[in-house]
Amino acid sequence: MKALILDGALPGDATMPAIAQHLQQALSASGWSVEVVALREQRIAYCLGCFDCWTKSPGLCKIDDDGRTVTAAMLASNLVVYLTPLTFGGYSSELKKALDRSICLVSPFFTRIDGEVHHKARYDRYPAVLGVGVAAAHTAAQSAIFTRLVERNALNLHAPAHGAFIVRADDPAPTIDQALRRALAQLEIHTGVMA
């Protein structure tokens, strides 16, 4: 099973790379093949909202930069981890920029999912999504916002399963391991194929 960690740390953040490395080691120890992409080191332009990836070159953004590589890596994975410092319960600007560019993974046409209108799937298979938020301290409201954001993004991406958890920047490794194990167990329960 292949996991992709999208490290949304901002430039100069000394905490997040260590957490990304820890998640990589923990997933590897569980049998996953893991790739970590430090988004701040990638050349990813902002989405232009031009819709060329839907109409002129389906599935391929017109901007020829690392955003294409990241989007392709997402689709080639069984699990995508959104690792991000929390900003009012949301994603960092680095992660948000990469996720905006992945809009080409869905079709411009619409379908109903649980009574809501969403984009149709473009591909037969999509990865499960796991959001990992990192905060100096977090509140119940911040946790609820982050969990809901990951859930809604996973629905739009046609993810077979999703989960989210928040750790503090100074949490010890065993605490992070325990949260990761619980989240992966939830993904397994929902998909039956994550183990």
C-alpha positions in Angstrom: 0.0 0.0 0.0 1.3 3.4 -0.9 0.9 6.5 1.3 1.7 10.1 0.3 2.2 12.7 3.0 1.6 16.2 1.8 3.6 18.3 4.3 2.0 21.7 4.4 4.5 23.3 6.7 5.3 26.9 5.9 8.8 28.1 5.2 10.8 28.4 8.4 8.6 26.0 10.4 11.0 23.8 12.5 8.3 21.6 14.0 6.4 20.2 11.1 9.3 18.4 9.3 9.9 16.3 12.4 6.3 15.4 12.6 6.3 14.5 8.9 9.3 12.3 9.4 7.7 10.6 12.4 4.5 9.9 10.5 6.6 8.5 7.6 8.5 6.1 10.0 5.3 5.0 11.7 3.5 4.3 8.4 6.6 2.5 7.1 6.8 0.3 10.2 3.2 -0.7 9.5 4.1 -1.9 6.0 3.3 1.2 4.0 5.5 2.5 1.2 5.7 6.2 2.0 6.6 9.3 0.1 6.8 12.7 1.8 6.4 15.9 -0.3 7.4 19.1 1.4 5.1 21.4 -0.4 7.1 24.5 0.6 10.0 23.2 -1.5 7.9 22.5 -4.6 7.2 25.0 -7.4 3.4 25.1 -7.3 1.5 28.0 -8.7 -1.9 29.1 -7.6 -4.9 27.6 -9.4 -6.0 30.0 -12.2 -9.6 28.9 -12.2 -9.4 28.6 -16.0 -11.1 25.2 -16.1 -8.7 24.0 -18.9 -8.0 20.9 -16.8 -11.7 20.1 -17.2 -12.4 21.2 -20.8 -9.2 21.5 -22.9 -6.8 19.0 -21.3 -9.0 16.8 -19.0 -7.1 15.7 -15.9 -4.1 17.8 -16.7 -3.5 21.4 -15.4 -2.2 23.8 -18.0 0.4 25.1 -15.5 3.5 23.0 -16.1 5.0 22.9 -12.6 5.3 20.6 -9.6 1.6 20.8 -9.1 1.2 18.3 -11.8 3.5 15.9 -10.2 1.9 16.2 -6.8 -1.6 15.7 -8.2 -0.4 12.6 -10.1 1.2 11.2 -6.9 -2.1 11.7 -5.1 -4.0 9.6 -7.6 -1.3 6.9 -7.5 -1.6 6.5 -3.8 -3.8 4.4 -1.6 -3.7 7.0 1.2 -3.0 10.7 1.1 -2.1 12.4 4.4 -2.9 16.2 4.6 -0.3 17.3 7.2 -0.8 20.9 8.1 -0.3 23.5 10.8 -3.8 24.6 11.8 -5.0 28.0 10.7 -8.3 28.7 12.4 -9.1 25.0 12.0 -8.1 25.0 8.3 -5.2 24.1 6.1 -2.0 26.0 5.6 -1.6 28.1 2.5 0.9 25.6 1.1 -1.5 22.7 1.5 -4.5 24.7 0.2 -2.6 25.7 -2.9 -1.7 22.1 -3.7 -5.3 20.8 -3.0 -6.8 23.6 -5.2 -4.6 22.4 -8.1 -5.9 18.8 -7.7 -9.4 19.8 -8.9 -8.5 18.2 -12.2 -8.9 14.8 -10.5 -12.7 15.1 -10.7 -15.0 15.7 -13.7 -16.7 19.1 -14.5 -20.0 17.2 -14.6 -22.2 16.7 -11.6 -23.9 14.0 -9.7 -25.9 13.6 -6.5 -24.2 12.1 -3.5 -26.4 11.7 -0.4 -28.7 14.4 -1.8 -26.0 16.9 -2.5 -24.6 18.0 -5.8 -20.9 17.1 -6.3 -18.5 16.6 -9.2 -18.5 13.2 -10.9 -15.5 11.0 -10.5 -13.0 11.2 -13.4 -11.2 8.0 -12.4 -12.1 4.5 -11.1 -10.0 4.7 -8.0 -9.2 7.4 -5.5 -7.1 7.4 -2.3 -8.3 7.5 1.2 -7.7 10.8 3.0 -6.3 11.4 6.4 -6.0 14.9 7.8 -3.3 15.5 10.5 -3.6 19.0 12.0 -0.8 20.4 14.2 -1.5 23.1 16.7 0.3 24.8 19.6 -2.9 24.1 21.5 -6.3 23.2 20.1 -9.9 23.7 21.0 -13.0 21.6 20.4 -14.2 24.2 17.9 -10.9 24.0 16.0 -11.0 20.2 16.0 -14.6 20.2 14.7 -13.8 22.6 11.9 -10.7 20.7 10.8 -12.5 17.3 10.9 -15.4 18.7 8.9 -13.1 20.3 6.3 -11.3 17.0 5.8 -14.6 15.1 5.5 -16.0 17.5 2.9 -12.8 17.5 0.9 -12.7 13.7 1.0 -16.3 13.6 -0.3 -15.4 15.9 -3.2 -12.4 13.7 -4.0 -14.5 10.5 -3.9 -12.2 9.1 -1.2 -13.3 5.6 -0.1 -12.6 6.6 3.5 -11.4 9.6 5.5 -10.3 10.6 8.9 -8.7 13.4 10.8 -6.9 14.1 14.1 -5.0 16.9 15.7 -1.8 16.8 17.6 0.0 19.5 19.5 3.3 20.6 18.2 5.0 19.4 21.4 3.3 16.0 21.7 5.7 13.1 22.3 6.1 10.5 19.6 4.0 7.8 21.5 1.0 10.3 21.5 1.3 10.9 17.8 1.7 7.1 17.2 -1.4 6.3 19.2 -3.5 9.0 17.3 -2.2 7.7 14.0 -3.0 4.0 14.8 -6.6 5.0 15.9 -7.1 7.0 12.6 -5.8 4.1 10.4 -8.0 1.7 12.3 -11.0 3.9 11.5 -10.0 4.0 7.8 -9.8 0.2 7.8 -13.2 -0.1 9.4 -14.7 2.1 6.6 -12.9 0.5 3.6 -11.9 -3.0 4.7 -8.7 -2.6 2.6 -6.5 -0.2 4.5 -4.6 -2.7 6.7 
